[in-house]
Amino acid sequence: MPTRRKVITAAAALAAGQAQAAASTNMKLGAFSVSLAVKDIQASKQFYETLGFTAFMGSAAQKWLILRNGDTVIGLFQGMFEKNIMTFNPGWDANAKKLGEFTDVRDLQRRLKAQGVKLATEADESTKGPASFMAVDPDGNQILFDQHV
């Protein structure tokens, strides 16, 4: 039979977990995609087209394309960054259309910093509109929060 202390500790841990889950669900991150660092934009485009992806934004001449297959979105970027990046676009839906309601990138940044997340880059919090910041997860994966509206 658990002791009173263990029950109280378990209840406190559950309450803290629920509070953290509630805080994270209030963060509207927007559209999600994976941004791939590619060596040859044309070769990558052709490869992903064989998987059923079609380009819907970008310019191969400018060395970037956004492709979609159903609800799955990937970005191809040649020479823009070294590693693949998980990307959230606050303010956009999966079709790159402006959302009526979303959490501003600067608010996301403040919340994450308050929770102790170390940021690799930061958005200027004195601005409005488009801005971005980047975090790195414990395994070194880069996560870009890139607001275009």
N, C-alpha and C positions, 0 to 999 in steps of 0.2 A: 504494500500500500504506500503511495507517495506521501512524503511529508508535506506539511503545510507550506514550508519554504519552497520546495520544488514546485508545488502547484502555483504559488504566487509568482515565482520566477518564470514558469512556463506561460502563465497568463500575461505577464509583462512583456515577454518576448513576442507572444501572439499579437498583443496590442501594438507593439512597436512595428512589427511586420505589416499589420493592417494599415497603420498610419503611413508607413513608407509606400505601400502599394497604392493607397489613396492619393498620396502626393504625386507619384509617378503617373497615375492615370489622368491627372489634371494637366499633364504636359502634352499638348497636342503638337506632335513632332512633324506632321505633314507627310508628304509623299516619301517613300523609301526607295532607294535604288543602290546598286553596287556600281561604283565608278572604277573601271578597270584601266590600269596603266598598260597600254599596248605598244608594241614595237612597230607595227605596220597597220595603220587604220583600215586600209582597203582589205588586207588579208583577214583582219579580225571581223570586219563588217560581213565579208563573204561567209566566214565560218558561222557567225551567229545567225545569218539569214538561213543557213541550212538547218538550224535548230528552230526555225519558224519566227525569228525576230524580224521586225521591220523598223527602219529608221523613221522617227517622227519629229525630230528636232536636230539642229546642229548643222555642221558643214564639214565634210571630209577634207575639203581644201584648207579649212582652218584647223584640221586635225582633231575634231571632236564631233561625236554623234551620240544621240540618245536613241536607244532602241527599245521596242516593246514587243512582248509576246503575252497577250492577255493582260493580266494585272502585273506581270513581271517586267520591271524596267531595269536596264543596264545602261551605263554610259561608257563609251570608248574614248579614251583620251591619250593621244600620242604626244609624248614629250612634255606633258604638263606636270606630272608628278612621278615619283619613283615607285610607290607602292599602291596597291589597290586600296580603296577607301569605301567604307559604308557611308552613305549620304542620306540625310534627312533634309527635306525642303519645307520648313514651316511656311504656312500660307498657301501651299499648293496641294491639289489632289493628285492622283496618279496620272492625270492627263495634263498636268502642268497648268491647270486652271486655278484661279484665285479662290480660296476658301472664304466663306463669309465670316468665319470665326476661327481663330488659331492663336497659339501662344507665340508671342513675338520672340525672335531669336535672342534678344537681349535679356528677356525675362528667363528664358531657358538657361542662358549663361549664368545669370545670378543664382538661380536655384541650384544648378550643378555645383557652382563654386561654394555655395553655402553648405552643400553636402560633402564637401571635401574633394570633389573631382578636380584634378589638376588639368589645366588647359594648355594645349600646345600653342594655340593662337587665340586671340580674343577680339570680339566685336567692340567697336567704340560705343559705349553705352550712352553717350550724349547725342547720338544720331537717331533718326527714324528711317523706316524703309529698309531697302536691301542691306544686308550685312551677313557676316559669317564668323564662325569660330570653330576650332577643332579640338577634340579631346582624343586621348589615346587610352584604350582599355588595358587591363593588366597584362594582356598578352602582346601588346604592341600594335594592335589593330587600330588604324586611324578611323575616327568618326567625324565627319564633316556635317555641321549644321549650317545650311546655306539658304538663306531667305532671299528671294528675288522680288518680293512685293513690299 
